[in-house]
Amino acid sequence: MDIGTFLLMQSPGARSSEEVYARGIEQAQAAEALGYRNVWLGEHHFSTYGYLSRPTQFATYLAAKTTRLRVGTAVIVLPLHHPLLIAEEIAMLDILSGGRLDVGLGRGYQRYEFERFGLQLDAGGHRWDEAIDILLKSFEGRPFSYEGNLFKIPETSVYPQPVQKPHPPIWITAQSEYAIDAAVRRGFDVLTGGFGVPVERLAEFGNIFARVVAEIEPPRPPRVGVQRAVYVTKDAADAREAAEQARWNMRVTLSLRNNYERVENGNAVPIPGNSEPTIDELLERYLVIGTPDTVIRQIKRVKELVGISHFNCSFWFGDIDQKRVLRSMELFAKEVMPAVE
């Protein structure tokens, strides 16, 4: 099982953009030095929930600052962009990284972001299907045209072309049976998890995924990646405080997903839910936080439930300070990684 790390680039305290990016760069370089396989980058807009608006641009910079670490997008919100532009950016990044790119794509879930681009979230599914078609045609290396309901493209040739053939690995975020089925039929890998997703829901995903793969019988078994908030410590009080930090991410994520978000002067406000889990429930069902032995047990449980081939650690969440993040990453690499890879 591969182990990666994830950068959302949030700041509950609205810290400076320079500080947020300096932290991200330092964590990516630490990930390479400690033996992590990937760094994955999110895409969000217009609030302190995420300062990273163009993951391919930041990934290009990180690729130049590393030598072995794979860079990935988790995810590019494809319906927010023209697919030809994304195809060009993906190809350029793949070239400049020396073929170290993994491409994560998603439909998007934040009405807040779509509205500010003049787009409707509900129409994102139609844009998604056509955009995927165009992306794949762009990577074939020959002229093509496209006649869809939304995109009408006269004969076009896309340059540059990616190094990895036929294209970099494509990962799709999926929870529902429909999304899983669509990803598997296309031959894509699948990403799931994130803040606010309990372990029981991951188990449901695992069951659906196994059933879909058995029905479709794809030529290549798709890989599955799960993302969880991770914090490794030998201090119980430190673990509980970290869980409270993760609650900020969960509250903001759920409010944006379910359209009751509040953003004040750009600051994402963590709105409590109607029935929130206790700290103990967070630690047992939603997060991977605790001693090395606890974290090993939790990851092995996820692996058993979902059958994952990739585990993605979100070490930086809430306003947890940089020293604690780096210490957690180091302890994970030293005492957890050897037991779960």
GISULRA-V35091 format. One record per pair of residues at least 24 apart in sequence whose C-alpha atoms are under 6 Angstrom apart, sorted by the first residue. I is the first residue (numbers start at 1). J is the second residue. If there is no record, write none. Layout:
# GISULRA-V35091
i: {I	I}
j: {J	J}
This chain:
# GISULRA-V35091
i: {1	1	1	2	3	3	3	3	3	4	4	4	4	4	5	5	5	5	6	6	6	6	6	7	8	8	9	9	10	10	10	11	12	32	37	38	38	38	39	40	40	40	41	41	42	42	43	47	47	47	48	48	49	60	63	70	70	71	72	72	72	73	73	74	75	75	75	76	77	77	77	79	79	79	83	87	91	91	91	94	95	99	99	102	102	103	103	104	104	104	105	106	106	109	110	110	189	189	190	191	191	191	192	193	193	194	194	195	196	198	198	199	203	206	223	224	224	225	225	225	226	226	227	228	228	229	229	229	230	230	230	230	230	231	231	231	232	232	232	232	233	233	234	239	245	246	246	248	292	296}
j: {309	310	341	310	36	37	310	311	312	36	37	38	39	312	39	312	313	314	39	40	41	313	314	41	42	50	50	51	48	49	50	48	319	69	69	69	70	71	71	72	73	74	73	74	74	75	76	266	267	268	267	268	268	93	97	100	101	101	101	102	103	103	104	104	104	105	106	105	106	107	108	124	127	128	131	135	160	161	162	162	163	163	164	168	169	170	171	170	171	172	172	172	173	257	256	257	222	223	224	224	225	226	226	226	227	227	228	250	250	285	286	285	305	306	309	308	309	308	310	311	311	312	312	313	314	287	288	314	288	289	313	314	315	289	315	328	289	290	291	328	290	291	291	290	318	317	318	318	336	336}
